[in-house]
């Protein structure tokens, strides 16, 4: 069993590596049950659970709703009860029936920990430094990259802004476009920006994605004002791209107990005649195999 200290170290490592996870904490456990208030686990994006928040059956509910919480970014109080007639949803909470639960009811708080969106700034310049100062209070991470050695951007970066005053611009812009970074901006005059874009060997569709000059037309003149206009444009672009309703993670119904379970490799499953069947736990999988 994972200890509290080990779990805290694991959570810290995931945070440092900018990897998302859900922290699941038991806030109430009704006897009889093997879990206690304060027991904690981490739900990873692939559905694996590290730690302890109850047996296999309660883990299945934690996995299913943990993955949903990871998708929405909204915390949730999960109530798992053995005798509810159906799922009950209210603001910030959900009650689910778990027919396999052998003990009492559980209440588990699911808290998503998603890395903040990151902006890569190419160029240690006044505008680049202003971006690094203004972006964190808006909820962004910032990585300032030297213009003479641009590292490839991560595909999950929110934005890449080139503010290097003519050094390393083409390579940085090309790498960002090839990586599919949602916002790509170039700090340059309109005339020089046009010349830089004309030199890029990318498709017309990718070329059209470059914001040049970067930033909303706020009449900015100073480096902090230019940085503010760029951040405003990034915020507006992210709002435009944000889906109204996130796509829910894939689920399936356990044919033995009727529970809704997460259709991920971490859930118990069987492959029968080319079809994958998902189960809440080993008990239901064994029952189905023996039938």
C-alpha positions in Angstrom: 0.0 0.0 0.0 1.3 3.5 -0.9 2.1 5.6 2.2 1.0 9.2 2.6 4.6 10.5 2.3 5.2 8.4 -0.9 1.9 9.6 -2.4 2.8 13.2 -1.6 6.2 12.8 -3.3 4.5 11.2 -6.3 2.1 14.1 -6.6 5.0 16.6 -6.3 6.8 14.8 -9.1 3.8 14.7 -11.4 3.3 18.5 -10.8 7.0 19.2 -11.6 6.7 17.2 -14.8 3.5 19.0 -15.7 1.4 15.8 -15.8 -2.3 15.9 -14.8 -3.8 13.8 -12.1 -6.7 13.7 -9.7 -6.3 13.6 -5.9 -9.0 11.4 -4.4 -9.5 11.9 -0.6 -11.9 9.9 1.5 -13.8 12.5 3.6 -16.4 10.1 5.1 -16.5 6.4 5.5 -19.6 4.6 6.9 -18.9 1.4 8.7 -18.4 -1.4 8.0 -15.7 -0.6 5.5 -11.9 -1.1 5.1 -11.3 2.5 4.2 -11.0 5.5 6.5 -11.5 9.2 6.3 -8.2 10.7 5.2 -7.2 7.8 2.9 -5.9 9.2 -0.4 -5.1 8.0 -3.9 -4.1 9.6 -7.2 -6.0 8.9 -10.4 -3.7 9.1 -13.4 -4.9 10.0 -17.0 -4.7 6.4 -18.1 -7.0 5.3 -15.3 -4.4 3.8 -13.0 -5.0 4.4 -9.3 -2.1 4.8 -6.9 -2.9 4.8 -3.2 -6.0 3.4 -1.4 -9.6 4.7 -1.4 -11.4 1.4 -0.9 -11.6 -2.0 -2.6 -11.8 -2.8 -6.3 -15.5 -1.9 -6.5 -15.1 1.6 -5.0 -12.0 2.0 -7.1 -14.0 1.5 -10.2 -16.3 4.4 -9.3 -13.3 6.6 -8.4 -11.7 5.8 -11.7 -14.8 6.5 -13.8 -15.5 9.9 -12.1 -11.9 10.8 -11.6 -11.3 10.7 -15.3 -14.4 12.8 -15.9 -13.1 15.3 -13.3 -9.8 15.4 -15.0 -11.5 16.3 -18.3 -13.8 19.0 -16.9 -11.3 20.5 -14.4 -14.1 20.8 -11.8 -13.8 19.2 -8.4 -16.5 16.8 -7.4 -17.8 15.1 -4.2 -18.4 11.5 -5.1 -20.8 9.5 -2.9 -20.7 5.8 -3.4 -23.6 3.9 -1.8 -24.6 0.2 -2.0 -28.3 0.7 -2.1 -29.2 3.8 -4.2 -31.8 3.1 -6.9 -30.0 5.3 -9.5 -27.4 7.9 -10.0 -28.2 11.3 -8.4 -26.4 14.5 -9.7 -26.4 17.8 -7.9 -24.1 20.9 -8.2 -20.6 19.8 -7.3 -21.6 16.3 -6.1 -22.8 13.0 -7.5 -24.2 9.9 -5.8 -23.7 6.6 -7.5 -25.0 3.1 -6.7 -22.4 0.4 -6.4 -24.1 -3.0 -6.1 -20.8 -4.7 -5.5 -19.9 -2.6 -2.5 -19.8 -4.9 0.5 -19.4 -2.2 3.2 -20.9 1.1 4.1 -21.3 4.3 2.0 -18.2 6.4 1.1 -17.8 10.0 0.3 -14.6 10.9 -1.7 -13.5 14.3 -2.8 -12.0 14.3 -6.3 -9.7 17.3 -6.9 -8.2 17.7 -10.4 -4.6 18.8 -10.6 -4.0 20.0 -14.1 -0.8 21.8 -15.1 -1.4 25.5 -15.9 -1.2 26.4 -19.6 2.4 27.2 -20.6 3.6 30.1 -22.8 7.0 29.7 -24.4 8.7 33.0 -25.0 11.6 33.0 -27.4 14.0 35.8 -26.7 15.3 37.3 -23.4 14.2 40.8 -24.4 12.2 43.6 -22.7 8.9 42.2 -24.2 9.9 38.6 -23.3 10.7 39.6 -19.7 7.5 41.6 -19.5 5.6 38.5 -20.6 7.3 36.4 -18.0 6.3 38.9 -15.3 2.6 39.4 -16.4 1.6 35.9 -17.4 1.8 34.0 -14.1 -0.9 36.1 -12.3 -3.2 35.2 -15.2 -2.7 31.5 -14.5 0.0 30.7 -17.1 3.4 29.1 -16.7 6.1 30.8 -18.7 9.3 29.3 -20.2 11.8 31.9 -21.6 14.0 30.3 -24.3 17.2 31.8 -25.6 16.9 32.8 -29.2 20.1 31.1 -30.1 19.0 27.6 -28.9 15.3 27.1 -29.2 14.2 23.8 -27.8 11.3 22.1 -29.6 8.0 23.2 -28.0 5.7 20.7 -26.3 2.6 19.8 -28.2 0.5 20.8 -25.1 1.9 24.3 -24.9 -0.8 27.0 -25.0 1.3 29.5 -26.9 4.7 30.4 -28.4 5.7 34.0 -28.7 8.8 35.0 -30.7 10.2 38.2 -29.3 13.9 37.8 -30.2 14.3 40.9 -32.5 15.4 39.0 -35.6 17.3 36.1 -34.0 16.1 32.5 -34.4 12.7 33.6 -35.5 12.1 31.4 -38.5 13.2 28.2 -36.7 11.0 28.9 -33.7 7.9 29.8 -35.7 8.3 26.7 -37.9 8.7 24.4 -34.9 5.6 25.9 -33.2 3.5 25.5 -36.3 4.7 21.9 -36.9 3.9 21.1 -33.2 0.3 22.5 -33.6 0.7 25.1 -30.9 -2.7 26.9 -30.7 -1.3 30.4 -30.5 1.8 31.4 -32.4 2.9 35.1 -32.3 5.7 37.2 -33.7 6.7 40.5 -32.1 7.8 42.6 -35.1 6.7 45.5 -37.1 4.2 44.8 -39.8 6.8 45.2 -42.5 9.5 43.1 -40.9 6.9 40.5 -39.9 5.7 40.1 -43.4 9.3 39.5 -44.6 9.8 36.8 -41.9 6.6 35.0 -42.7 7.4 35.1 -46.5 10.6 33.2 -45.6 8.8 30.4 -43.8 8.6 27.0 -45.6 5.1 26.1 -44.2 1.7 25.6 -45.7 -0.6 28.6 -46.4 -2.9 27.3 -43.7 -0.1 27.3 -41.1 1.1 30.6 -42.2 -2.3 32.1 -41.6 -2.1 31.0 -38.0 0.8 33.3 -37.1 -0.3 36.4 -35.3 2.0 39.2 -36.6 2.3 41.7 -35.2 1.4 39.7 -32.0 -1.2 41.2 -29.7 -4.5 43.0 -29.9 -4.5 46.5 -31.3 -4.5 48.4 -28.0 -2.1 51.1 -29.0 0.7 49.5 -27.0 4.0 51.3 -27.0 6.1 50.1 -24.0 7.3 46.5 -23.5 4.8 45.9 -20.7 2.0 47.3 -22.8 3.0 45.1 -25.7 3.1 42.1 -23.4 -0.4 43.0 -22.1 -1.8 43.1 -25.6 -0.2 39.7 -26.5 -1.6 38.1 -23.3 -5.0 39.6 -24.1 -4.9 38.0 -27.5 -3.9 34.7 -26.1 -6.7 34.8 -23.6 -9.2 35.7 -26.3 -7.9 32.9 -28.6 -8.2 30.3 -25.8 -11.7 31.4 -25.1 -12.6 31.1 -28.7 -11.2 27.6 -29.0 -12.6 26.3 -25.7 -15.4 23.7 -26.2 -18.6 24.5 -24.4 -18.9 20.9 -23.1 -15.8 18.7 -22.8 -16.1 15.3 -24.4 -16.7 12.8 -21.6 -14.2 9.9 -21.3 -15.3 6.6 -22.8 -17.4 4.4 -20.5 -19.0 0.9 -20.7 -21.6 -1.1 -18.7 -20.4 -4.1 -16.6 -22.6 -6.9 -17.9 -22.6 -8.6 -14.5 -23.6 -5.9 -12.1 -24.7 -3.1 -14.4 -22.3 -0.5 -13.2 -20.9 2.2 -15.5 -17.1 1.8 -15.7 -14.3 3.6 -17.4 -13.4 2.0 -20.7 -9.7 2.2 -20.2 -7.0 -0.5 -19.9 -6.7 0.1 -16.2 -10.2 -1.3 -15.7 -10.6 -5.1 -15.6 -11.7 -6.4 -19.0 -12.0 -9.4 -21.2 -11.6 -9.8 -25.0 -14.3 -12.1 -26.3 -14.8 -12.8 -30.0 -13.0 -9.6 -30.9 -15.1 -7.5 -28.5 -13.7 -6.0 -25.3 -16.0 -6.3 -22.3 -15.3 -4.1 -19.2 -16.0 -4.8 -15.6 -16.0 -3.0 -12.3 -13.7 -5.5 -10.6 -12.1 -8.9 -10.6 -15.2 -10.5 -9.0 -17.5 -9.5 -11.9 -14.9 -10.5 -14.5 -14.5 -14.0 -12.9 -18.3 -14.4 -12.7 -18.6 -13.5 -16.4 -15.8 -15.8 -17.4 -17.4 -18.7 -15.4 -20.9 -18.2 -16.9 
